[in-house]
C-alpha cells in the first residue's frame, strides 16, 4: 500500500516537473480527434475532496516561472463516477493532474483532448478552460495539484464545454 505522504510527494513532484517542462508527464494514449462526443458544461457524478492547502511566498527571482507573490498550493482528490464529468471551468493558477485509477478524457480549450490512464498526467496553464470526463467503464480517480496566486480566483465555471 502506498503511504499518503509518499503519494502526495509523488503528486507534487509530478506537478512541478510537468509545469517546469511545460507539458504532459506521460504520452497520451490517443490523439486529438475531430469526432468527439459533445458534453454539457455542467458537472455530473463528480466529487472533489481537498487533501491539503499550503501557503508559499515567492520572492523576486526565486522561482523564474512564477511571479513574485503569495501562492496557495492545493492538492485535491477528484472522483468521476462512470459517465461522470467535472463542470467546465478554468483556474487562476497552474493545474497538474495524475490519474490514480480509470480513464480520464481530459479536454481543454481549443478542442484539445488527451485520454489519460492510470499513471499518466497532464498540466494546464492558468486561465485555460477545461473539463475532465470519465472515459471508461468504472469510476476514475485523479489527484489535482494547483499552484495559484493568493489574489487570483481558484476556480471560475464557464458556460461552454471545451
SELUM-216026 format. One record per residue: residue number from 1; x, y, z of N, C-alpha, C in turn. Coordinates in pm, 1 decimal, padded with zeros to 6 digits. Layout:
N
resi	nx	ny	nz	cax	cay	caz	cx	cy	cz
NUM	X	Y	Z	X	Y	Z	X	Y	Z .
...
This chain:
162
resi	nx	ny	nz	cax	cay	caz	cx	cy	cz
1	00083.3	-00118.8	00000.0	00000.0	00000.0	00000.0	00087.4	00124.6	00000.0 .
2	00053.4	00220.8	-00079.3	00130.4	00345.3	-00087.4	00095.1	00433.2	00031.4 .
3	00194.7	00486.0	00098.7	00174.2	00575.0	00210.8	00122.9	00709.5	00159.7 .
4	00025.3	00772.8	00228.8	-00027.6	00902.0	00184.0	00080.8	01006.9	00162.6 .
5	00181.6	01010.2	00249.7	00288.3	01110.1	00235.3	00366.8	01086.3	00107.0 .
6	00395.6	00958.8	00074.2	00468.6	00926.9	-00048.6	00384.7	00960.7	-00170.8 .
7	00253.5	00932.3	-00163.2	00163.4	00962.5	-00274.1	00157.0	01112.6	-00297.9 .
8	00145.0	01189.2	-00190.9	00141.0	01334.3	-00201.1	00272.6	01388.3	-00255.6 .
9	00383.8	01336.7	-00206.7	00514.8	01381.3	-00255.8	00529.5	01350.5	-00404.1 .
10	00481.8	01233.9	-00445.5	00488.2	01197.6	-00587.5	00403.5	01289.4	-00672.7 .
11	00283.7	01323.8	-00623.9	00195.5	01413.3	-00699.7	00256.9	01551.9	-00712.5 .
12	00315.3	01599.7	-00604.9	00377.2	01732.1	-00608.8	00496.5	01731.6	-00703.1 .
13	00577.3	01625.1	-00696.7	00691.2	01614.4	-00787.3	00643.4	01612.6	-00931.9 .
14	00539.6	01533.9	-00960.9	00483.3	01528.9	-01095.6	00436.8	01667.4	-01139.7 .
15	00365.9	01736.4	-01052.7	00314.5	01867.9	-01087.0	00426.5	01966.0	-01115.9 .
16	00527.9	01965.4	-01031.7	00638.4	02058.5	-01052.1	00717.6	02024.5	-01177.7 .
17	00741.7	01896.9	-01201.7	00817.0	01856.8	-01320.2	00738.4	01889.6	-01446.5 .
18	00608.4	01855.5	-01448.5	00530.7	01881.8	-01569.4	00512.2	02031.0	-01593.0 .
19	00493.3	02107.8	-01484.8	00476.8	02251.2	-01506.5	00608.9	02315.3	-01547.9 .
20	00720.3	02267.2	-01493.3	00850.3	02322.2	-01530.7	00886.6	02285.4	-01674.1 .
21	00845.1	02166.8	-01717.2	00876.1	02122.1	-01852.4	00774.1	02172.1	-01953.8 .
22	00663.2	02225.6	-01904.3	00563.1	02282.9	-01994.2	00482.6	02180.2	-02070.4 .
23	00462.9	02061.1	-02015.1	00386.0	01964.1	-02090.4	00335.2	01851.3	-02007.6 .
24	00291.3	01749.3	-02074.4	00232.9	01632.5	-02012.8	00341.3	01544.3	-01952.4 .
25	00307.6	01477.2	-01843.6	00402.8	01389.0	-01779.0	00413.8	01256.5	-01850.9 .
26	00311.9	01219.6	-01924.2	00314.5	01093.0	-01995.9	00254.6	01113.4	-02133.4 .
27	00298.0	01032.5	-02226.4	00244.1	01043.6	-02361.2	00097.4	01004.3	-02359.8 .
28	00012.0	01079.5	-02428.3	-00128.7	01044.0	-02432.5	-00147.4	00913.2	-02509.0 .
29	-00256.1	00842.0	-02474.5	-00282.1	00715.6	-02541.4	-00362.8	00736.6	-02668.5 .
30	-00416.7	00855.2	-02687.8	-00492.8	00882.4	-02808.7	-00465.5	01024.9	-02853.0 .
31	-00475.0	01048.1	-02980.5	-00452.6	01181.0	-03035.6	-00582.1	01260.2	-03033.3 .
32	-00570.7	01394.1	-03041.3	-00691.8	01472.9	-03054.5	-00768.5	01425.6	-03176.9 .
33	-00897.9	01426.4	-03165.7	-00980.9	01376.5	-03274.3	-01094.5	01473.2	-03301.7 .
34	-01130.1	01492.4	-03428.7	-01239.4	01583.8	-03459.7	-01376.1	01523.7	-03426.5 .
35	-01383.7	01392.7	-03406.6	-01511.9	01329.5	-03376.8	-01516.4	01290.6	-03230.0 .
36	-01551.7	01383.6	-03146.6	-01562.7	01355.7	-03004.5	-01703.4	01388.4	-02958.3 .
37	-01748.7	01318.7	-02859.1	-01881.9	01339.3	-02805.2	-01891.5	01477.4	-02742.7 .
38	-01996.4	01548.6	-02774.4	-02019.6	01679.6	-02715.0	-02079.2	01657.2	-02576.2 .
39	-02025.4	01727.3	-02477.4	-02069.4	01712.2	-02339.6	-02111.5	01849.2	-02287.9 .
40	-02215.3	01851.7	-02203.2	-02257.9	01979.2	-02146.8	-02154.6	02030.1	-02047.1 .
41	-02159.9	02158.9	-02018.3	-02062.1	02222.3	-01929.7	-02090.0	02194.3	-01782.3 .
42	-02205.7	02136.9	-01749.4	-02240.2	02110.1	-01610.1	-02172.6	01983.3	-01560.0 .
43	-02160.5	01973.7	-01428.7	-02099.7	01855.3	-01367.3	-02204.1	01747.1	-01347.1 .
44	-02155.5	01623.2	-01344.9	-02243.0	01509.5	-01317.2	-02156.8	01395.0	-01265.9 .
45	-02190.8	01339.5	-01151.1	-02116.8	01225.2	-01098.3	-01971.8	01254.7	-01066.9 .
46	-01943.3	01375.0	-01017.9	-01805.3	01413.3	-00987.3	-01798.1	01469.5	-00846.0 .
47	-01695.9	01429.0	-00771.0	-01670.5	01487.1	-00639.5	-01523.6	01524.3	-00630.3 .
48	-01496.3	01626.1	-00550.8	-01358.7	01671.0	-00530.8	-01337.6	01693.0	-00382.0 .
49	-01232.5	01633.5	-00326.7	-01200.2	01645.4	-00186.2	-01063.4	01710.8	-00172.8 .
50	-01059.4	01829.7	-00112.1	-00931.5	01898.9	-00093.0	-00851.2	01823.4	00012.0 .
51	-00733.7	01775.6	-00025.8	-00648.8	01699.9	00065.0	-00557.3	01789.4	00146.1 .
52	-00507.0	01895.7	00084.4	-00416.5	01985.9	00155.3	-00412.0	02120.0	00084.5 .
53	-00380.3	02222.3	00160.0	-00357.7	02354.8	00103.7	-00247.7	02420.3	00186.3 .
54	-00145.8	02470.8	00119.6	-00032.2	02532.4	00186.5	-00001.8	02667.4	00123.1 .
55	00051.2	02758.2	00203.1	00087.6	02889.6	00152.8	00236.3	02892.1	00120.0 .
56	00270.4	02954.0	00007.2	00408.0	02966.1	-00038.6	00431.5	03110.9	-00076.8 .
57	00540.6	03168.6	-00029.6	00576.6	03304.9	-00065.7	00693.3	03297.9	-00163.4 .
58	00674.2	03356.5	-00282.8	00778.0	03358.9	-00384.8	00837.6	03499.1	-00389.3 .
59	00967.3	03508.7	-00361.6	01037.6	03636.4	-00368.8	01086.0	03657.6	-00511.7 .
60	01108.2	03781.3	-00549.3	01154.1	03813.9	-00683.7	01282.2	03737.1	-00716.0 .
61	01280.8	03664.3	-00827.2	01397.9	03592.3	-00872.5	01415.2	03453.1	-00814.6 .
62	01331.0	03412.2	-00718.4	01344.7	03281.0	-00655.6	01294.9	03169.1	-00746.7 .
63	01180.0	03188.3	-00806.9	01122.2	03088.6	-00898.3	01095.2	03160.3	-01029.7 .
64	01181.9	03143.6	-01129.0	01173.0	03223.9	-01251.1	01041.9	03210.2	-01329.1 .
65	00970.5	03099.0	-01313.2	00844.8	03081.9	-01385.5	00724.1	03135.5	-01309.7 .
66	00743.8	03179.5	-01186.8	00634.1	03231.0	-01105.8	00658.7	03377.9	-01072.4 .
67	00555.7	03457.8	-01085.4	00565.4	03598.9	-01048.3	00580.2	03607.7	-00896.3 .
68	00649.8	03708.7	-00846.3	00660.6	03724.7	-00701.5	00522.4	03739.6	-00639.7 .
69	00503.2	03684.5	-00521.7	00375.6	03696.6	-00452.4	00350.0	03579.3	-00360.5 .
70	00232.1	03580.2	-00301.9	00189.8	03472.9	-00212.7	00107.0	03372.7	-00291.9 .
71	00142.9	03246.0	-00281.1	00075.6	03138.8	-00354.3	00011.8	03040.0	-00258.0 .
72	-00094.5	02976.4	-00305.4	-00153.2	02864.5	-00234.9	-00129.5	02740.8	-00319.2 .
73	-00072.2	02637.9	-00259.5	-00060.0	02510.0	-00328.5	-00168.0	02420.0	-00271.4 .
74	-00245.9	02361.8	-00358.4	-00360.7	02281.6	-00318.8	-00353.5	02146.5	-00387.5 .
75	-00387.3	02040.5	-00315.3	-00397.6	01907.4	-00373.5	-00537.8	01856.7	-00345.2 .
76	-00607.1	01813.4	-00450.0	-00742.4	01759.1	-00436.7	-00748.6	01619.7	-00495.6 .
77	-00837.1	01537.1	-00440.4	-00866.5	01406.0	-00495.3	-01000.9	01417.0	-00564.7 .
78	-01002.9	01392.0	-00695.2	-01125.9	01403.7	-00773.8	-01171.4	01263.8	-00812.4 .
79	-01299.6	01235.6	-00790.9	-01359.9	01108.2	-00828.9	-01466.2	01134.1	-00933.8 .
80	-01457.2	01062.1	-01044.5	-01558.0	01070.3	-01150.9	-01627.4	00934.8	-01159.0 .
81	-01754.1	00932.7	-01126.7	-01829.8	00808.9	-01138.2	-01840.8	00770.0	-01285.0 .
82	-01877.6	00646.3	-01313.3	-01897.1	00600.9	-01451.2	-01992.9	00697.9	-01520.1 .
83	-01950.6	00753.5	-01632.5	-02032.1	00851.5	-01704.8	-02024.8	00991.9	-01646.4 .
84	-01943.2	01013.2	-01542.7	-01936.2	01142.6	-01475.3	-01842.8	01240.7	-01543.5 .
85	-01855.7	01366.4	-01504.0	-01772.0	01473.3	-01559.3	-01766.2	01587.6	-01459.0 .
86	-01658.2	01665.0	-01464.0	-01649.7	01786.5	-01384.2	-01726.4	01896.3	-01456.8 .
87	-01754.3	02003.1	-01387.7	-01810.6	02120.4	-01451.6	-01702.3	02180.4	-01542.3 .
88	-01740.5	02241.7	-01652.4	-01644.0	02313.1	-01736.6	-01597.6	02435.3	-01657.0 .
89	-01466.9	02454.6	-01647.9	-01414.1	02560.1	-01561.4	-01272.3	02596.8	-01602.3 .
90	-01219.6	02699.4	-01534.5	-01079.3	02738.2	-01550.1	-01027.5	02775.4	-01411.8 .
91	-00896.3	02768.6	-01397.3	-00833.7	02800.8	-01269.0	-00744.1	02923.4	-01283.0 .
92	-00726.0	02994.2	-01172.0	-00640.6	03112.2	-01170.4	-00493.0	03078.3	-01164.0 .
93	-00461.5	02951.5	-01146.6	-00322.6	02907.1	-01140.0	-00301.6	02784.1	-01225.7 .
94	-00180.8	02730.5	-01221.2	-00147.8	02610.4	-01297.4	-00211.3	02489.2	-01229.0 .
95	-00258.3	02394.5	-01309.0	-00313.5	02268.8	-01256.3	-00240.0	02152.8	-01321.9 .
96	-00198.5	02057.3	-01240.3	-00140.7	01933.0	-01290.7	-00221.6	01819.2	-01232.5 .
97	-00252.9	01719.6	-01315.8	-00327.7	01605.6	-01265.8	-00246.4	01478.1	-01283.5 .
98	-00278.6	01379.5	-01199.5	-00215.7	01248.3	-01205.7	-00326.0	01144.9	-01182.2 .
99	-00348.1	01057.0	-01280.3	-00457.7	00959.9	-01273.2	-00417.1	00842.0	-01184.3 .
100	-00500.3	00814.6	-01083.6	-00477.8	00704.1	-00991.1	-00547.8	00576.8	-01036.5 .
101	-00667.7	00590.7	-01095.0	-00741.5	00474.2	-01143.4	-00838.1	00517.3	-01252.8 .
102	-00865.8	00426.0	-01344.2	-00962.0	00451.9	-01450.1	-00902.4	00528.0	-01567.4 .
103	-00993.4	00584.0	-01646.6	-00956.8	00658.6	-01767.0	-01022.2	00795.7	-01761.0 .
104	-00942.3	00899.6	-01785.1	-00993.1	01036.9	-01782.8	-00975.2	01098.4	-01921.0 .
105	-01086.1	01143.3	-01978.4	-01087.1	01216.0	-02105.5	-01071.4	01363.0	-02066.0 .
106	-00950.8	01416.3	-02079.8	-00915.7	01549.7	-02031.5	-00921.4	01646.5	-02148.9 .
107	-01017.7	01737.3	-02146.6	-01041.2	01829.2	-02258.4	-01010.2	01972.5	-02216.2 .
108	-00941.6	02044.6	-02305.6	-00909.6	02184.6	-02277.9	-00953.5	02271.7	-02394.7 .
109	-00955.1	02402.2	-02370.9	-00998.0	02499.4	-02471.8	-00925.4	02477.7	-02603.7 .
110	-00993.9	02504.5	-02712.2	-00934.3	02489.1	-02844.0	-00952.3	02349.6	-02901.0 .
111	-01029.8	02264.6	-02831.9	-01056.6	02131.5	-02884.1	-00950.5	02028.3	-02852.9 .
112	-00853.9	02060.7	-02767.3	-00750.3	01964.3	-02731.9	-00809.9	01858.0	-02640.3 .
113	-00776.0	01734.0	-02669.3	-00828.1	01621.5	-02592.8	-00715.6	01520.6	-02571.1 .
114	-00698.6	01478.0	-02445.0	-00598.5	01377.5	-02412.2	-00667.1	01269.7	-02328.6 .
115	-00649.8	01144.5	-02368.0	-00702.2	01032.4	-02290.9	-00590.3	00986.4	-02196.6 .
116	-00617.7	00993.3	-02067.3	-00518.5	00958.7	-01965.7	-00562.8	00835.3	-01888.9 .
117	-00472.8	00742.1	-01871.7	-00497.6	00621.1	-01794.5	-00414.7	00624.4	-01667.1 .
118	-00435.0	00526.0	-01581.0	-00363.3	00517.4	-01454.4	-00212.6	00537.4	-01475.7 .
119	-00154.5	00626.9	-01393.5	-00012.1	00653.0	-01401.1	00026.2	00764.2	-01497.1 .
120	-00070.4	00823.0	-01565.9	-00040.5	00931.8	-01659.4	-00091.2	01063.8	-01602.9 .
121	-00037.9	01173.6	-01654.6	-00076.6	01304.1	-01605.6	-00068.9	01409.5	-01714.0 .
122	-00117.2	01527.7	-01680.8	-00114.9	01640.8	-01773.1	-00113.9	01770.0	-01691.8 .
123	-00077.1	01879.2	-01756.7	-00072.0	02010.7	-01692.9	-00148.3	02111.0	-01777.6 .
124	-00218.0	02202.3	-01710.1	-00295.4	02306.9	-01777.4	-00248.3	02441.9	-01724.3 .
125	-00227.7	02535.9	-01815.4	-00184.1	02670.1	-01775.6	-00301.5	02750.0	-01717.6 .
126	-00271.9	02853.0	-01638.4	-00377.4	02934.8	-01578.2	-00469.6	02995.5	-01684.1 .
127	-00598.7	03000.7	-01651.9	-00696.9	03064.3	-01738.5	-00744.0	02979.9	-01855.2 .
128	-00701.5	02853.6	-01863.8	-00742.5	02765.4	-01972.9	-00868.3	02689.5	-01933.1 .
129	-00973.6	02700.7	-02013.0	-01097.3	02626.7	-01985.4	-01070.3	02477.8	-02000.6 .
130	-01127.3	02398.5	-01910.5	-01106.6	02254.2	-01913.8	-01226.9	02180.6	-01857.5 .
131	-01231.0	02052.3	-01887.0	-01331.9	01963.8	-01830.7	-01275.8	01822.1	-01832.8 .
132	-01293.6	01750.1	-01723.2	-01249.6	01610.7	-01714.0	-01373.0	01522.2	-01719.2 .
133	-01367.1	01419.8	-01804.1	-01480.3	01330.1	-01825.3	-01432.8	01187.4	-01802.6 .
134	-01514.4	01107.7	-01735.9	-01478.6	00967.4	-01717.7	-01491.7	00898.6	-01852.4 .
135	-01379.7	00851.5	-01905.5	-01378.6	00787.9	-02036.5	-01378.9	00637.0	-02030.7 .
136	-01406.9	00578.6	-01913.2	-01401.8	00434.1	-01900.3	-01530.1	00373.7	-01847.5 .
137	-01521.3	00245.7	-01812.4	-01637.4	00169.6	-01766.5	-01648.6	00160.8	-01614.6 .
138	-01550.6	00217.4	-01542.7	-01552.6	00215.9	-01396.3	-01525.3	00356.9	-01346.1 .
139	-01534.0	00375.3	-01215.8	-01503.0	00506.4	-01157.4	-01356.8	00542.2	-01186.4 .
140	-01331.2	00670.3	-01204.5	-01195.6	00720.9	-01227.2	-01159.2	00813.0	-01111.4 .
141	-01032.0	00810.5	-01071.3	-00984.0	00898.9	-00964.5	-00852.8	00960.6	-01008.7 .
142	-00837.6	01090.4	-00977.9	-00710.5	01155.3	-01005.9	-00679.1	01258.8	-00899.9 .
143	-00549.1	01281.4	-00880.9	-00502.7	01388.7	-00794.5	-00487.8	01513.2	-00879.2 .
144	-00532.1	01625.6	-00827.6	-00516.8	01753.7	-00896.3	-00433.4	01844.3	-00806.0 .
145	-00320.1	01891.8	-00859.2	-00230.0	01979.6	-00786.3	-00240.5	02119.0	-00847.8 .
146	-00260.0	02220.3	-00764.8	-00275.9	02357.7	-00811.2	-00171.9	02447.8	-00744.4 .
147	-00120.9	02544.5	-00819.5	-00034.7	02649.1	-00765.7	-00097.5	02779.8	-00812.2 .
148	-00160.4	02851.8	-00717.3	-00241.0	02969.0	-00750.2	-00197.5	03089.3	-00669.1 .
149	-00179.3	03202.5	-00736.7	-00154.9	03327.1	-00663.9	-00270.1	03349.2	-00567.2 .
150	-00239.0	03389.5	-00445.8	-00342.1	03409.4	-00344.4	-00447.5	03510.7	-00389.4 .
151	-00409.2	03607.0	-00471.2	-00502.5	03710.1	-00517.1	-00585.6	03666.4	-00637.8 .
152	-00555.6	03552.4	-00699.1	-00629.2	03504.5	-00817.5	-00744.7	03414.6	-00774.4 .
153	-00851.5	03411.1	-00853.7	-00961.5	03319.6	-00819.7	-00914.6	03175.1	-00835.5 .
154	-00953.7	03088.3	-00742.3	-00913.4	02948.3	-00752.8	-00980.3	02882.4	-00873.7 .
155	-01111.1	02898.4	-00886.4	-01185.0	02835.8	-00996.0	-01298.2	02926.1	-01041.4 .
156	-01318.7	02931.5	-01173.0	-01429.4	03003.3	-01232.6	-01498.6	02908.1	-01330.2 .
157	-01627.2	02883.8	-01309.5	-01701.1	02798.2	-01400.6	-01727.3	02872.5	-01531.3 .
158	-01729.7	02798.9	-01641.7	-01755.3	02858.2	-01773.3	-01883.3	02797.1	-01828.6 .
159	-01945.9	02868.8	-01922.6	-02075.8	02827.5	-01976.3	-02066.9	02726.0	-02089.3 .
160	-01950.6	02715.5	-02151.5	-01937.0	02626.9	-02265.9	-01829.0	02523.0	-02241.2 .
161	-01862.4	02397.0	-02269.0	-01764.7	02289.3	-02250.5	-01655.6	02300.3	-02357.0 .
162	-01531.7	02275.5	-02317.6	-01422.5	02283.0	-02413.7	-01424.5	02165.5	-02512.5 .
